[in-house]
Amino acid sequence: MSITVTGLVGKKIRQHRRAKEITIQQLSRKCGLTVNYISLIEKGEANPSLNKLFAIVCSLEVQWEDIMPTCEEHQDIYNHTIL
């Protein structure tokens, strides 16, 4: 299965959440999203709106660039998608 931008964003969210030792339940309470929805985001199975990503970013106390793919990562995703 190839990685997508959504999948990479979810992976980065999970990495930051775990690094801060925050459970999905705690993040859910803090950002107002359901546990199930956060889990889907982290697995790359949901495509959250900017408003929902903003709630997560603020709750994790990280910056947008911490969860967004770099230009190099984006190019890798693009190359894998078209190959």
C-alpha positions as semicolon CSV with decimal commas, in nm:
position;residue;x (nm);y (nm);z (nm)
1;M;0,000;0,000;0,000
2;S;0,140;0,339;-0,097
3;I;0,161;0,633;0,137
4;T;-0,056;0,939;0,080
5;V;-0,034;1,296;0,207
6;T;-0,322;1,213;0,442
7;G;-0,138;0,904;0,564
8;L;0,184;1,095;0,624
9;V;0,003;1,370;0,815
10;G;-0,164;1,105;1,031
11;K;0,167;0,934;1,096
12;K;0,325;1,262;1,205
13;I;0,032;1,340;1,434
14;R;0,070;0,998;1,597
15;Q;0,447;1,050;1,639
16;H;0,396;1,386;1,811
17;R;0,117;1,253;2,030
18;R;0,326;0,958;2,143
19;A;0,637;1,172;2,194
20;K;0,435;1,389;2,431
21;E;0,297;1,074;2,598
22;I;-0,063;1,177;2,528
23;T;-0,325;0,907;2,480
24;I;-0,583;0,927;2,203
25;Q;-0,845;0,969;2,476
26;Q;-0,660;1,269;2,621
27;L;-0,616;1,425;2,277
28;S;-0,985;1,365;2,207
29;R;-1,089;1,555;2,520
30;K;-0,847;1,835;2,445
31;C;-0,935;1,893;2,079
32;G;-1,303;1,794;2,078
33;L;-1,275;1,515;1,820
34;T;-1,383;1,158;1,886
35;V;-1,132;0,888;1,972
36;N;-1,245;0,692;1,667
37;Y;-1,194;0,989;1,433
38;I;-0,845;1,064;1,569
39;S;-0,757;0,697;1,524
40;L;-0,875;0,712;1,162
41;I;-0,670;1,027;1,102
42;E;-0,358;0,868;1,250
43;K;-0,404;0,560;1,029
44;G;-0,451;0,778;0,720
45;E;-0,808;0,657;0,675
46;A;-0,975;0,995;0,729
47;N;-0,919;1,320;0,542
48;P;-0,967;1,585;0,813
49;S;-1,062;1,944;0,740
50;L;-0,821;2,226;0,814
51;N;-1,034;2,319;1,116
52;K;-0,996;1,970;1,260
53;L;-0,622;1,965;1,191
54;F;-0,595;2,306;1,355
55;A;-0,765;2,171;1,668
56;I;-0,515;1,882;1,678
57;V;-0,213;2,106;1,614
58;C;-0,317;2,342;1,893
59;S;-0,393;2,056;2,131
60;L;-0,055;1,894;2,068
61;E;0,116;2,234;2,090
62;V;0,303;2,181;1,766
63;Q;0,333;2,388;1,449
64;W;0,167;2,323;1,112
65;E;0,503;2,243;0,959
66;D;0,552;1,970;1,218
67;I;0,267;1,766;1,069
68;M;0,277;1,872;0,703
69;P;0,491;1,680;0,453
70;T;0,813;1,846;0,344
71;C;0,865;1,921;-0,025
72;E;1,087;1,613;-0,048
73;E;0,825;1,393;0,117
74;H;0,559;1,534;-0,116
75;Q;0,774;1,453;-0,417
76;D;0,827;1,098;-0,289
77;I;0,452;1,057;-0,245
78;Y;0,390;1,192;-0,595
79;N;0,652;0,963;-0,748
80;H;0,505;0,657;-0,577
81;T;0,153;0,754;-0,683
82;I;0,230;0,779;-1,054
83;L;0,471;0,486;-1,079
